[in-house]
Amino acid sequence: MNLTRLKPAWDQFKVMNRLDDIEESEILSCIEPKSSSPFNLVSKRIAQNAFAYSLLIFALSGGCSI
């Protein structure tokens, strides 16, 4: 991808918004998504499933008067 034509516009944007002292790596680190650890994903899924299971057991066992 050739981005040489966008360089003057990007430089002007940086000057207008006072972004000269921010490095490219800082900007890119803000844009890229945060990677979550597999442990967090598994524990979140277990908690959601346990809540859904307990809600179903409670509702279907006659403990709910709704």
Biotite code that builds the C-alpha atoms (Angstrom):
import biotite.structure as struc

atoms = struc.array([
    struc.Atom([0.000, 0.000, 0.000], chain_id="A", res_id=1, res_name="MET", atom_name="CA", element="C"),
    struc.Atom([1.468, 3.339, -1.050], chain_id="A", res_id=2, res_name="ASN", atom_name="CA", element="C"),
    struc.Atom([0.739, 6.029, 1.531], chain_id="A", res_id=3, res_name="LEU", atom_name="CA", element="C"),
    struc.Atom([3.195, 8.678, 0.343], chain_id="A", res_id=4, res_name="THR", atom_name="CA", element="C"),
    struc.Atom([0.380, 10.913, -0.910], chain_id="A", res_id=5, res_name="ARG", atom_name="CA", element="C"),
    struc.Atom([-1.182, 10.960, 2.567], chain_id="A", res_id=6, res_name="LEU", atom_name="CA", element="C"),
    struc.Atom([2.001, 12.065, 4.359], chain_id="A", res_id=7, res_name="LYS", atom_name="CA", element="C"),
    struc.Atom([1.490, 15.842, 3.902], chain_id="A", res_id=8, res_name="PRO", atom_name="CA", element="C"),
    struc.Atom([-2.094, 15.614, 5.128], chain_id="A", res_id=9, res_name="ALA", atom_name="CA", element="C"),
    struc.Atom([-1.023, 13.532, 8.136], chain_id="A", res_id=10, res_name="TRP", atom_name="CA", element="C"),
    struc.Atom([1.740, 16.010, 8.980], chain_id="A", res_id=11, res_name="ASP", atom_name="CA", element="C"),
    struc.Atom([-0.730, 18.889, 8.801], chain_id="A", res_id=12, res_name="GLN", atom_name="CA", element="C"),
    struc.Atom([-3.202, 16.999, 10.987], chain_id="A", res_id=13, res_name="PHE", atom_name="CA", element="C"),
    struc.Atom([-0.497, 16.343, 13.590], chain_id="A", res_id=14, res_name="LYS", atom_name="CA", element="C"),
    struc.Atom([0.502, 20.024, 13.666], chain_id="A", res_id=15, res_name="VAL", atom_name="CA", element="C"),
    struc.Atom([-3.086, 21.252, 13.919], chain_id="A", res_id=16, res_name="MET", atom_name="CA", element="C"),
    struc.Atom([-3.931, 18.862, 16.753], chain_id="A", res_id=17, res_name="ASN", atom_name="CA", element="C"),
    struc.Atom([-0.577, 19.139, 18.523], chain_id="A", res_id=18, res_name="ARG", atom_name="CA", element="C"),
    struc.Atom([0.272, 15.471, 18.041], chain_id="A", res_id=19, res_name="LEU", atom_name="CA", element="C"),
    struc.Atom([3.914, 16.090, 17.165], chain_id="A", res_id=20, res_name="ASP", atom_name="CA", element="C"),
    struc.Atom([5.258, 14.741, 20.447], chain_id="A", res_id=21, res_name="ASP", atom_name="CA", element="C"),
    struc.Atom([3.209, 11.526, 20.272], chain_id="A", res_id=22, res_name="ILE", atom_name="CA", element="C"),
    struc.Atom([5.047, 8.674, 18.598], chain_id="A", res_id=23, res_name="GLU", atom_name="CA", element="C"),
    struc.Atom([3.485, 6.360, 16.034], chain_id="A", res_id=24, res_name="GLU", atom_name="CA", element="C"),
    struc.Atom([3.847, 3.378, 18.337], chain_id="A", res_id=25, res_name="SER", atom_name="CA", element="C"),
    struc.Atom([1.741, 5.105, 21.003], chain_id="A", res_id=26, res_name="GLU", atom_name="CA", element="C"),
    struc.Atom([-1.015, 5.861, 18.516], chain_id="A", res_id=27, res_name="ILE", atom_name="CA", element="C"),
    struc.Atom([-0.986, 2.311, 17.187], chain_id="A", res_id=28, res_name="LEU", atom_name="CA", element="C"),
    struc.Atom([-1.066, 0.858, 20.706], chain_id="A", res_id=29, res_name="SER", atom_name="CA", element="C"),
    struc.Atom([-4.268, 2.818, 21.367], chain_id="A", res_id=30, res_name="CYS", atom_name="CA", element="C"),
    struc.Atom([-5.885, 1.506, 18.182], chain_id="A", res_id=31, res_name="ILE", atom_name="CA", element="C"),
    struc.Atom([-5.034, -2.192, 18.407], chain_id="A", res_id=32, res_name="GLU", atom_name="CA", element="C"),
    struc.Atom([-7.372, -4.322, 20.498], chain_id="A", res_id=33, res_name="PRO", atom_name="CA", element="C"),
    struc.Atom([-6.267, -5.589, 23.858], chain_id="A", res_id=34, res_name="LYS", atom_name="CA", element="C"),
    struc.Atom([-5.627, -9.300, 23.964], chain_id="A", res_id=35, res_name="SER", atom_name="CA", element="C"),
    struc.Atom([-7.319, -11.049, 26.824], chain_id="A", res_id=36, res_name="SER", atom_name="CA", element="C"),
    struc.Atom([-5.847, -14.085, 28.458], chain_id="A", res_id=37, res_name="SER", atom_name="CA", element="C"),
    struc.Atom([-7.484, -17.477, 27.886], chain_id="A", res_id=38, res_name="PRO", atom_name="CA", element="C"),
    struc.Atom([-8.011, -17.846, 31.649], chain_id="A", res_id=39, res_name="PHE", atom_name="CA", element="C"),
    struc.Atom([-10.282, -14.787, 31.709], chain_id="A", res_id=40, res_name="ASN", atom_name="CA", element="C"),
    struc.Atom([-12.310, -16.099, 28.779], chain_id="A", res_id=41, res_name="LEU", atom_name="CA", element="C"),
    struc.Atom([-12.756, -19.530, 30.356], chain_id="A", res_id=42, res_name="VAL", atom_name="CA", element="C"),
    struc.Atom([-13.669, -18.169, 33.791], chain_id="A", res_id=43, res_name="SER", atom_name="CA", element="C"),
    struc.Atom([-16.172, -15.743, 32.253], chain_id="A", res_id=44, res_name="LYS", atom_name="CA", element="C"),
    struc.Atom([-17.825, -18.550, 30.281], chain_id="A", res_id=45, res_name="ARG", atom_name="CA", element="C"),
    struc.Atom([-17.971, -20.793, 33.356], chain_id="A", res_id=46, res_name="ILE", atom_name="CA", element="C"),
    struc.Atom([-19.577, -18.018, 35.410], chain_id="A", res_id=47, res_name="ALA", atom_name="CA", element="C"),
    struc.Atom([-22.167, -17.306, 32.714], chain_id="A", res_id=48, res_name="GLN", atom_name="CA", element="C"),
    struc.Atom([-23.015, -20.979, 32.320], chain_id="A", res_id=49, res_name="ASN", atom_name="CA", element="C"),
    struc.Atom([-23.272, -21.510, 36.079], chain_id="A", res_id=50, res_name="ALA", atom_name="CA", element="C"),
    struc.Atom([-25.627, -18.545, 36.406], chain_id="A", res_id=51, res_name="PHE", atom_name="CA", element="C"),
    struc.Atom([-27.815, -19.754, 33.540], chain_id="A", res_id=52, res_name="ALA", atom_name="CA", element="C"),
    struc.Atom([-27.872, -23.308, 34.914], chain_id="A", res_id=53, res_name="TYR", atom_name="CA", element="C"),
    struc.Atom([-28.785, -22.177, 38.431], chain_id="A", res_id=54, res_name="SER", atom_name="CA", element="C"),
    struc.Atom([-31.517, -19.903, 37.068], chain_id="A", res_id=55, res_name="LEU", atom_name="CA", element="C"),
    struc.Atom([-32.998, -22.777, 35.077], chain_id="A", res_id=56, res_name="LEU", atom_name="CA", element="C"),
    struc.Atom([-32.851, -25.159, 38.049], chain_id="A", res_id=57, res_name="ILE", atom_name="CA", element="C"),
    struc.Atom([-34.499, -22.584, 40.302], chain_id="A", res_id=58, res_name="PHE", atom_name="CA", element="C"),
    struc.Atom([-37.226, -21.716, 37.812], chain_id="A", res_id=59, res_name="ALA", atom_name="CA", element="C"),
    struc.Atom([-38.033, -25.278, 36.733], chain_id="A", res_id=60, res_name="LEU", atom_name="CA", element="C"),
    struc.Atom([-37.932, -26.882, 40.177], chain_id="A", res_id=61, res_name="SER", atom_name="CA", element="C"),
    struc.Atom([-40.990, -24.988, 41.381], chain_id="A", res_id=62, res_name="GLY", atom_name="CA", element="C"),
    struc.Atom([-39.016, -22.563, 43.527], chain_id="A", res_id=63, res_name="GLY", atom_name="CA", element="C"),
    struc.Atom([-40.168, -19.609, 41.502], chain_id="A", res_id=64, res_name="CYS", atom_name="CA", element="C"),
    struc.Atom([-43.714, -18.367, 42.034], chain_id="A", res_id=65, res_name="SER", atom_name="CA", element="C"),
    struc.Atom([-43.936, -16.317, 38.847], chain_id="A", res_id=66, res_name="ILE", atom_name="CA", element="C"),
])
